[in-house]
Amino acid sequence: MERRPIRKGFSIMEDNIDDDEHSMSMASCADYRPARFRSELLLPHAEDELVKDAASAIRQEFRDCSKWKRLRCRNVSVFAERDRGPVYVVHVGKSIDFDWTWEG
């Protein structure tokens, strides 16, 4: 089996589209179909038990990261002024751990 790299960054629009074609009318909304792309991860074969363990770990990670957390706002301060408006810092008096590396 030939291995090919994972393809990323699909675009659902063509590069050369006129503004008239790009604007959606009511007729084109009725004809709308979501874009679909094949997933070709080409992962090696694994034992069923390993796949079940991975699926369980992914479910647990999702549950852990989607739990509501009750926080008390201690203070709010302006972090930066931007042309789109200020960026605020909300001080909650304790640390919060987020897993920003997870790509599920």
VOLO-88805 format. One record per residue: x, y, z of N, C-alpha, C in turn; residue number from 1; residue in three letters. Coordinates in Angstrom, 2 decimals, m for minus. Example, Ala and Ser with C-alpha at 12.3 -4.5 7.8 and 13.67 -1.06 7.14 Angstrom:
<nodes>
{n_px:13.19; n_py:m5.69; n_pz:7.80; ca_px:12.30; ca_py:m4.50; ca_pz:7.80; c_px:13.20; c_py:m3.30; c_pz:7.80; resi:1; resn:ALA} $
{n_px:12.85; n_py:m2.25; n_pz:7.08; ca_px:13.67; ca_py:m1.06; ca_pz:7.14; c_px:12.90; c_py:0.03; c_pz:7.87; resi:2; resn:SER} $
</nodes>
This chain:
<nodes>
{n_px:0.84; n_py:m1.18; n_pz:0.00; ca_px:0.00; ca_py:0.00; ca_pz:0.00; c_px:0.89; c_py:1.24; c_pz:0.00; resi:1; resn:MET} $
{n_px:0.63; n_py:2.14; n_pz:m0.90; ca_px:1.41; ca_py:3.37; ca_pz:m1.01; c_px:0.98; c_py:4.36; c_pz:0.07; resi:2; resn:GLU} $
{n_px:1.96; n_py:4.94; n_pz:0.75; ca_px:1.66; ca_py:5.94; ca_pz:1.78; c_px:1.77; c_py:7.32; c_pz:1.19; resi:3; resn:ARG} $
{n_px:0.72; n_py:8.11; n_pz:1.39; ca_px:0.72; ca_py:9.50; ca_pz:0.96; c_px:0.54; c_py:10.38; c_pz:2.17; resi:4; resn:ARG} $
{n_px:1.08; n_py:11.58; n_pz:2.16; ca_px:0.93; ca_py:12.46; ca_pz:3.33; c_px:m0.51; c_py:12.89; c_pz:3.52; resi:5; resn:PRO} $
{n_px:m0.82; n_py:13.23; n_pz:4.76; ca_px:m2.15; ca_py:13.74; ca_pz:5.08; c_px:m2.31; c_py:15.10; c_pz:4.40; resi:6; resn:ILE} $
{n_px:m3.42; n_py:15.28; n_pz:3.71; ca_px:m3.65; ca_py:16.55; ca_pz:3.03; c_px:m4.39; c_py:17.49; c_pz:3.96; resi:7; resn:ARG} $
{n_px:m3.91; n_py:18.72; n_pz:4.05; ca_px:m4.53; ca_py:19.72; ca_pz:4.92; c_px:m4.87; c_py:20.96; c_pz:4.12; resi:8; resn:LYS} $
{n_px:m5.72; n_py:21.78; n_pz:4.69; ca_px:m5.99; ca_py:23.09; ca_pz:4.13; c_px:m6.85; c_py:23.09; c_pz:2.88; resi:9; resn:GLY} $
{n_px:m7.87; n_py:22.26; n_pz:2.83; ca_px:m8.76; ca_py:22.27; ca_pz:1.68; c_px:m9.55; c_py:23.56; c_pz:1.63; resi:10; resn:PHE} $
{n_px:m9.82; n_py:24.03; n_pz:0.47; ca_px:m10.65; ca_py:25.21; ca_pz:0.29; c_px:m11.88; c_py:24.80; c_pz:m0.50; resi:11; resn:SER} $
{n_px:m13.04; n_py:25.29; n_pz:m0.08; ca_px:m14.26; ca_py:24.91; ca_pz:m0.80; c_px:m14.55; c_py:25.88; c_pz:m1.95; resi:12; resn:ILE} $
{n_px:m13.74; n_py:26.92; n_pz:m2.08; ca_px:m13.95; ca_py:27.88; ca_pz:m3.16; c_px:m12.78; c_py:27.86; c_pz:m4.13; resi:13; resn:MET} $
{n_px:m13.06; n_py:28.13; n_pz:m5.36; ca_px:m12.01; ca_py:28.22; ca_pz:m6.35; c_px:m11.33; c_py:29.57; c_pz:m6.23; resi:14; resn:GLU} $
{n_px:m10.09; n_py:29.66; n_pz:m6.73; ca_px:m9.32; ca_py:30.90; ca_pz:m6.61; c_px:m9.88; c_py:32.04; c_pz:m7.46; resi:15; resn:ASP} $
{n_px:m10.38; n_py:31.73; n_pz:m8.63; ca_px:m10.83; ca_py:32.77; ca_pz:m9.56; c_px:m12.36; c_py:32.84; c_pz:m9.59; resi:16; resn:ASN} $
{n_px:m12.92; n_py:33.54; n_pz:m8.64; ca_px:m14.38; ca_py:33.68; ca_pz:m8.58; c_px:m14.72; c_py:35.16; c_pz:m8.68; resi:17; resn:ILE} $
{n_px:m15.62; n_py:35.48; n_pz:m9.59; ca_px:m16.08; ca_py:36.86; ca_pz:m9.71; c_px:m16.99; c_py:37.19; c_pz:m8.55; resi:18; resn:ASP} $
{n_px:m17.09; n_py:38.49; n_pz:m8.22; ca_px:m17.95; ca_py:38.92; ca_pz:m7.11; c_px:m19.40; c_py:38.55; c_pz:m7.36; resi:19; resn:ASP} $
{n_px:m19.85; n_py:38.61; n_pz:m8.63; ca_px:m21.24; ca_py:38.27; ca_pz:m8.94; c_px:m21.51; c_py:36.80; c_pz:m8.65; resi:20; resn:ASP} $
{n_px:m20.55; n_py:35.94; n_pz:m8.99; ca_px:m20.72; ca_py:34.52; ca_pz:m8.73; c_px:m20.65; c_py:34.23; c_pz:m7.24; resi:21; resn:GLU} $
{n_px:m19.85; n_py:35.00; n_pz:m6.54; ca_px:m19.60; ca_py:34.74; ca_pz:m5.13; c_px:m20.80; c_py:35.08; c_pz:m4.24; resi:22; resn:HIS} $
{n_px:m21.59; n_py:36.08; n_pz:m4.62; ca_px:m22.74; ca_py:36.46; ca_pz:m3.80; c_px:m23.82; c_py:35.39; c_pz:m3.95; resi:23; resn:SER} $
{n_px:m24.38; n_py:35.01; n_pz:m2.79; ca_px:m25.38; ca_py:33.93; ca_pz:m2.82; c_px:m26.78; c_py:34.51; c_pz:m2.98; resi:24; resn:MET} $
{n_px:m27.54; n_py:33.92; n_pz:m3.85; ca_px:m28.94; ca_py:34.31; ca_pz:m4.02; c_px:m29.81; c_py:33.24; c_pz:m3.38; resi:25; resn:SER} $
{n_px:m31.10; n_py:33.48; n_pz:m3.31; ca_px:m32.01; ca_py:32.51; ca_pz:m2.72; c_px:m31.99; c_py:31.20; c_pz:m3.49; resi:26; resn:MET} $
{n_px:m31.85; n_py:31.27; n_pz:m4.81; ca_px:m31.83; ca_py:30.06; ca_pz:m5.62; c_px:m30.60; c_py:29.22; c_pz:m5.30; resi:27; resn:ALA} $
{n_px:m29.44; n_py:29.87; n_pz:m5.12; ca_px:m28.23; ca_py:29.11; ca_pz:m4.85; c_px:m28.23; c_py:28.53; c_pz:m3.44; resi:28; resn:SER} $
{n_px:m28.95; n_py:29.16; n_pz:m2.50; ca_px:m29.06; ca_py:28.61; ca_pz:m1.15; c_px:m29.78; c_py:27.26; c_pz:m1.17; resi:29; resn:CYS} $
{n_px:m30.79; n_py:27.15; n_pz:m2.02; ca_px:m31.54; ca_py:25.90; ca_pz:m2.11; c_px:m30.67; c_py:24.79; c_pz:m2.69; resi:30; resn:ALA} $
{n_px:m29.70; n_py:25.15; n_pz:m3.51; ca_px:m28.81; ca_py:24.17; ca_pz:m4.13; c_px:m27.56; c_py:23.90; c_pz:m3.30; resi:31; resn:ASP} $
{n_px:m27.45; n_py:24.52; n_pz:m2.15; ca_px:m26.24; ca_py:24.40; ca_pz:m1.32; c_px:m26.02; c_py:22.97; c_pz:m0.87; resi:32; resn:TYR} $
{n_px:m24.80; n_py:22.51; n_pz:m1.02; ca_px:m24.38; ca_py:21.21; ca_pz:m0.50; c_px:m23.08; c_py:21.40; c_pz:0.25; resi:33; resn:ARG} $
{n_px:m22.94; n_py:20.87; n_pz:1.45; ca_px:m21.70; ca_py:21.04; ca_pz:2.19; c_px:m20.54; c_py:20.35; c_pz:1.47; resi:34; resn:PRO} $
{n_px:m19.36; n_py:20.92; n_pz:1.60; ca_px:m18.17; ca_py:20.32; ca_pz:1.00; c_px:m17.79; c_py:19.07; c_pz:1.78; resi:35; resn:ALA} $
{n_px:m17.33; n_py:18.08; n_pz:1.08; ca_px:m16.88; ca_py:16.84; ca_pz:1.72; c_px:m15.53; c_py:16.46; c_pz:1.14; resi:36; resn:ARG} $
{n_px:m14.66; n_py:15.97; n_pz:2.01; ca_px:m13.33; ca_py:15.55; ca_pz:1.59; c_px:m13.02; c_py:14.21; c_pz:2.23; resi:37; resn:PHE} $
{n_px:m12.31; n_py:13.39; n_pz:1.50; ca_px:m11.94; ca_py:12.08; ca_pz:2.03; c_px:m10.87; c_py:12.25; c_pz:3.10; resi:38; resn:ARG} $
{n_px:m10.93; n_py:11.43; n_pz:4.10; ca_px:m9.90; ca_py:11.41; ca_pz:5.14; c_px:m8.97; c_py:10.24; c_pz:4.84; resi:39; resn:SER} $
{n_px:m7.75; n_py:10.54; n_pz:4.55; ca_px:m6.77; ca_py:9.50; ca_pz:4.26; c_px:m5.64; c_py:9.61; c_pz:5.27; resi:40; resn:GLU} $
{n_px:m5.86; n_py:9.08; n_pz:6.46; ca_px:m4.85; ca_py:9.18; ca_pz:7.50; c_px:m3.74; c_py:8.15; c_pz:7.34; resi:41; resn:LEU} $
{n_px:m4.06; n_py:7.03; n_pz:6.70; ca_px:m3.09; ca_py:5.96; ca_pz:6.46; c_px:m2.37; c_py:5.54; c_pz:7.74; resi:42; resn:LEU} $
{n_px:m3.16; n_py:5.31; n_pz:8.76; ca_px:m2.60; ca_py:4.85; ca_pz:10.03; c_px:m2.26; c_py:3.37; c_pz:9.93; resi:43; resn:LEU} $
{n_px:m1.24; n_py:2.93; n_pz:10.64; ca_px:m0.92; ca_py:1.49; ca_pz:10.60; c_px:m2.00; c_py:0.69; c_pz:11.32; resi:44; resn:PRO} $
{n_px:m2.09; n_py:m0.58; n_pz:11.01; ca_px:m3.06; ca_py:m1.46; ca_pz:11.65; c_px:m2.71; c_py:m1.59; c_pz:13.13; resi:45; resn:HIS} $
{n_px:m3.72; n_py:m1.62; n_pz:13.97; ca_px:m3.50; ca_py:m1.77; ca_pz:15.42; c_px:m4.47; c_py:m2.82; c_pz:15.96; resi:46; resn:ALA} $
{n_px:m4.09; n_py:m3.39; n_pz:17.09; ca_px:m4.95; ca_py:m4.37; ca_pz:17.74; c_px:m6.24; c_py:m3.70; c_pz:18.20; resi:47; resn:GLU} $
{n_px:m7.32; n_py:m4.46; n_pz:18.21; ca_px:m8.63; ca_py:m3.92; ca_pz:18.61; c_px:m8.59; c_py:m3.32; c_pz:20.01; resi:48; resn:ASP} $
{n_px:m7.86; n_py:m3.96; n_pz:20.92; ca_px:m7.79; ca_py:m3.47; ca_pz:22.30; c_px:m7.15; c_py:m2.08; c_pz:22.37; resi:49; resn:GLU} $
{n_px:m6.11; n_py:m1.84; n_pz:21.55; ca_px:m5.47; ca_py:m0.53; ca_pz:21.52; c_px:m6.41; c_py:0.54; c_pz:20.99; resi:50; resn:LEU} $
{n_px:m7.19; n_py:0.19; n_pz:19.97; ca_px:m8.15; ca_py:1.14; ca_pz:19.40; c_px:m9.24; c_py:1.47; c_pz:20.43; resi:51; resn:VAL} $
{n_px:m9.72; n_py:0.46; n_pz:21.15; ca_px:m10.73; ca_py:0.70; ca_pz:22.19; c_px:m10.18; c_py:1.58; c_pz:23.30; resi:52; resn:LYS} $
{n_px:m8.92; n_py:1.33; n_pz:23.71; ca_px:m8.30; ca_py:2.16; ca_pz:24.75; c_px:m8.15; c_py:3.61; c_pz:24.29; resi:53; resn:ASP} $
{n_px:m7.76; n_py:3.80; n_pz:23.04; ca_px:m7.61; ca_py:5.16; ca_pz:22.50; c_px:m8.96; c_py:5.86; c_pz:22.44; resi:54; resn:ALA} $
{n_px:m10.00; n_py:5.15; n_pz:22.01; ca_px:m11.34; ca_py:5.74; ca_pz:21.95; c_px:m11.81; c_py:6.14; c_pz:23.34; resi:55; resn:ALA} $
{n_px:m11.54; n_py:5.31; n_pz:24.33; ca_px:m11.93; ca_py:5.62; ca_pz:25.70; c_px:m11.18; c_py:6.85; c_pz:26.21; resi:56; resn:SER} $
{n_px:m9.89; n_py:6.95; n_pz:25.91; ca_px:m9.09; ca_py:8.10; ca_pz:26.34; c_px:m9.58; c_py:9.39; c_pz:25.69; resi:57; resn:ALA} $
{n_px:m9.96; n_py:9.32; n_pz:24.42; ca_px:m10.46; ca_py:10.51; ca_pz:23.71; c_px:m11.79; c_py:10.96; c_pz:24.31; resi:58; resn:ILE} $
{n_px:m12.68; n_py:10.01; n_pz:24.61; ca_px:m13.95; ca_py:10.37; ca_pz:25.24; c_px:m13.73; c_py:11.03; c_pz:26.60; resi:59; resn:ARG} $
{n_px:m12.81; n_py:10.47; n_pz:27.40; ca_px:m12.54; ca_py:11.02; ca_pz:28.72; c_px:m11.93; c_py:12.42; c_pz:28.61; resi:60; resn:GLN} $
{n_px:m11.02; n_py:12.61; n_pz:27.66; ca_px:m10.41; ca_py:13.94; ca_pz:27.45; c_px:m11.49; c_py:14.95; c_pz:27.07; resi:61; resn:GLU} $
{n_px:m12.41; n_py:14.56; n_pz:26.21; ca_px:m13.49; ca_py:15.46; ca_pz:25.81; c_px:m14.36; c_py:15.83; c_pz:27.01; resi:62; resn:PHE} $
{n_px:m14.71; n_py:14.83; n_pz:27.83; ca_px:m15.52; ca_py:15.11; ca_pz:29.02; c_px:m14.80; c_py:16.06; c_pz:29.97; resi:63; resn:ARG} $
{n_px:m13.51; n_py:15.82; n_pz:30.18; ca_px:m12.74; ca_py:16.65; ca_pz:31.11; c_px:m12.64; c_py:18.09; c_pz:30.63; resi:64; resn:ASP} $
{n_px:m12.46; n_py:18.29; n_pz:29.33; ca_px:m12.25; ca_py:19.65; ca_pz:28.83; c_px:m13.57; c_py:20.39; c_pz:28.62; resi:65; resn:CYS} $
{n_px:m14.70; n_py:19.69; n_pz:28.63; ca_px:m15.96; ca_py:20.37; ca_pz:28.38; c_px:m16.81; c_py:20.54; c_pz:29.65; resi:66; resn:SER} $
{n_px:m16.20; n_py:20.32; n_pz:30.81; ca_px:m16.94; ca_py:20.54; ca_pz:32.06; c_px:m17.02; c_py:22.02; c_pz:32.36; resi:67; resn:LYS} $
{n_px:m18.16; n_py:22.41; n_pz:32.92; ca_px:m18.32; ca_py:23.80; ca_pz:33.35; c_px:m17.49; c_py:24.04; c_pz:34.59; resi:68; resn:TRP} $
{n_px:m16.90; n_py:25.21; n_pz:34.68; ca_px:m16.12; ca_py:25.59; ca_pz:35.85; c_px:m16.70; c_py:26.87; c_pz:36.43; resi:69; resn:LYS} $
{n_px:m17.01; n_py:26.85; n_pz:37.71; ca_px:m17.55; ca_py:28.04; ca_pz:38.37; c_px:m16.38; c_py:28.87; c_pz:38.89; resi:70; resn:ARG} $
{n_px:m16.30; n_py:30.11; n_pz:38.44; ca_px:m15.21; ca_py:31.00; ca_pz:38.82; c_px:m15.79; c_py:32.27; c_pz:39.43; resi:71; resn:LEU} $
{n_px:m15.04; n_py:32.85; n_pz:40.35; ca_px:m15.42; ca_py:34.15; ca_pz:40.92; c_px:m14.49; c_py:35.21; c_pz:40.39; resi:72; resn:ARG} $
{n_px:m15.08; n_py:36.22; n_pz:39.83; ca_px:m14.29; ca_py:37.33; ca_pz:39.29; c_px:m13.81; c_py:38.21; c_pz:40.44; resi:73; resn:CYS} $
{n_px:m12.49; n_py:38.31; n_pz:40.61; ca_px:m11.91; ca_py:39.15; ca_pz:41.67; c_px:m11.66; c_py:40.57; c_pz:41.18; resi:74; resn:ARG} $
{n_px:m11.29; n_py:40.68; n_pz:39.90; ca_px:m10.96; ca_py:41.99; ca_pz:39.35; c_px:m10.94; c_py:41.89; c_pz:37.83; resi:75; resn:ASN} $
{n_px:m11.18; n_py:43.00; n_pz:37.16; ca_px:m11.08; ca_py:43.08; ca_pz:35.70; c_px:m10.18; c_py:44.26; c_pz:35.38; resi:76; resn:VAL} $
{n_px:m9.20; n_py:44.03; n_pz:34.51; ca_px:m8.31; ca_py:45.12; ca_pz:34.12; c_px:m8.13; c_py:45.12; c_pz:32.61; resi:77; resn:SER} $
{n_px:m7.78; n_py:46.28; n_pz:32.07; ca_px:m7.53; ca_py:46.41; ca_pz:30.64; c_px:m6.12; c_py:45.93; c_pz:30.35; resi:78; resn:VAL} $
{n_px:m5.99; n_py:44.97; n_pz:29.46; ca_px:m4.69; ca_py:44.43; ca_pz:29.09; c_px:m4.08; c_py:45.22; c_pz:27.94; resi:79; resn:PHE} $
{n_px:m4.89; n_py:45.55; n_pz:26.94; ca_px:m4.39; ca_py:46.29; ca_pz:25.78; c_px:m5.55; c_py:47.01; c_pz:25.11; resi:80; resn:ALA} $
{n_px:m5.25; n_py:48.13; n_pz:24.49; ca_px:m6.24; ca_py:48.87; ca_pz:23.69; c_px:m5.96; c_py:48.57; c_pz:22.23; resi:81; resn:GLU} $
{n_px:m6.97; n_py:48.13; n_pz:21.52; ca_px:m6.84; ca_py:47.81; ca_pz:20.09; c_px:m7.82; c_py:48.67; c_pz:19.31; resi:82; resn:ARG} $
{n_px:m7.65; n_py:48.70; n_pz:17.98; ca_px:m8.58; ca_py:49.47; ca_pz:17.15; c_px:m9.98; c_py:48.87; c_pz:17.18; resi:83; resn:ASP} $
{n_px:m10.09; n_py:47.58; n_pz:17.48; ca_px:m11.41; ca_py:46.93; ca_pz:17.57; c_px:m11.98; c_py:47.00; c_pz:18.98; resi:84; resn:ARG} $
{n_px:m11.23; n_py:47.58; n_pz:19.91; ca_px:m11.71; ca_py:47.68; ca_pz:21.28; c_px:m10.67; c_py:47.15; c_pz:22.25; resi:85; resn:GLY} $
{n_px:m10.94; n_py:47.31; n_pz:23.53; ca_px:m9.96; ca_py:46.87; ca_pz:24.54; c_px:m9.96; c_py:45.35; c_pz:24.73; resi:86; resn:PRO} $
{n_px:m8.82; n_py:44.84; n_pz:25.19; ca_px:m8.69; ca_py:43.44; ca_pz:25.58; c_px:m8.60; c_py:43.42; c_pz:27.11; resi:87; resn:VAL} $
{n_px:m9.46; n_py:42.68; n_pz:27.75; ca_px:m9.54; ca_py:42.67; ca_pz:29.20; c_px:m8.90; c_py:41.41; c_pz:29.79; resi:88; resn:TYR} $
{n_px:m8.42; n_py:41.53; n_pz:31.01; ca_px:m7.96; ca_py:40.40; ca_pz:31.81; c_px:m8.96; c_py:40.23; c_pz:32.94; resi:89; resn:VAL} $
{n_px:m9.46; n_py:39.02; n_pz:33.10; ca_px:m10.38; ca_py:38.71; ca_pz:34.19; c_px:m9.60; c_py:37.92; c_pz:35.23; resi:90; resn:VAL} $
{n_px:m9.43; n_py:38.50; n_pz:36.41; ca_px:m8.68; ca_py:37.87; ca_pz:37.50; c_px:m9.65; c_py:37.03; c_pz:38.32; resi:91; resn:HIS} $
{n_px:m9.36; n_py:35.73; n_pz:38.43; ca_px:m10.26; ca_py:34.82; ca_pz:39.14; c_px:m9.67; c_py:34.31; c_pz:40.45; resi:92; resn:VAL} $
{n_px:m8.45; n_py:34.70; n_pz:40.80; ca_px:m7.88; ca_py:34.35; ca_pz:42.09; c_px:m7.31; c_py:32.96; c_pz:42.19; resi:93; resn:GLY} $
{n_px:m7.32; n_py:32.19; n_pz:41.12; ca_px:m6.69; ca_py:30.87; ca_pz:41.13; c_px:m6.30; c_py:30.51; c_pz:39.72; resi:94; resn:LYS} $
{n_px:m5.52; n_py:29.46; n_pz:39.58; ca_px:m5.09; ca_py:29.06; ca_pz:38.24; c_px:m6.09; c_py:28.07; c_pz:37.65; resi:95; resn:SER} $
{n_px:m6.16; n_py:28.08; n_pz:36.34; ca_px:m7.04; ca_py:27.18; ca_pz:35.60; c_px:m6.18; c_py:26.48; c_pz:34.56; resi:96; resn:ILE} $
{n_px:m6.24; n_py:25.17; n_pz:34.50; ca_px:m5.45; ca_py:24.42; ca_pz:33.52; c_px:m6.31; c_py:24.11; c_pz:32.31; resi:97; resn:ASP} $
{n_px:m5.81; n_py:24.50; n_pz:31.15; ca_px:m6.45; ca_py:24.16; ca_pz:29.88; c_px:m5.43; c_py:23.41; c_pz:29.05; resi:98; resn:PHE} $
{n_px:m5.86; n_py:22.39; n_pz:28.34; ca_px:m4.97; ca_py:21.66; ca_pz:27.45; c_px:m5.10; c_py:22.26; c_pz:26.06; resi:99; resn:ASP} $
{n_px:m4.26; n_py:23.23; n_pz:25.75; ca_px:m4.32; ca_py:23.92; ca_pz:24.46; c_px:m3.69; c_py:23.09; c_pz:23.34; resi:100; resn:TRP} $
{n_px:m3.02; n_py:22.00; n_pz:23.68; ca_px:m2.34; ca_py:21.20; ca_pz:22.66; c_px:m3.24; c_py:20.13; c_pz:22.07; resi:101; resn:THR} $
{n_px:m4.41; n_py:19.91; n_pz:22.66; ca_px:m5.28; ca_py:18.83; ca_pz:22.20; c_px:m5.91; c_py:19.17; c_pz:20.86; resi:102; resn:TRP} $
{n_px:m5.76; n_py:18.28; n_pz:19.90; ca_px:m6.38; ca_py:18.46; ca_pz:18.58; c_px:m7.23; c_py:17.24; c_pz:18.31; resi:103; resn:GLU} $
{n_px:m8.44; n_py:17.25; n_pz:18.78; ca_px:m9.30; ca_py:16.08; ca_pz:18.71; c_px:m10.10; c_py:15.99; c_pz:17.53; resi:104; resn:GLY} $
</nodes>
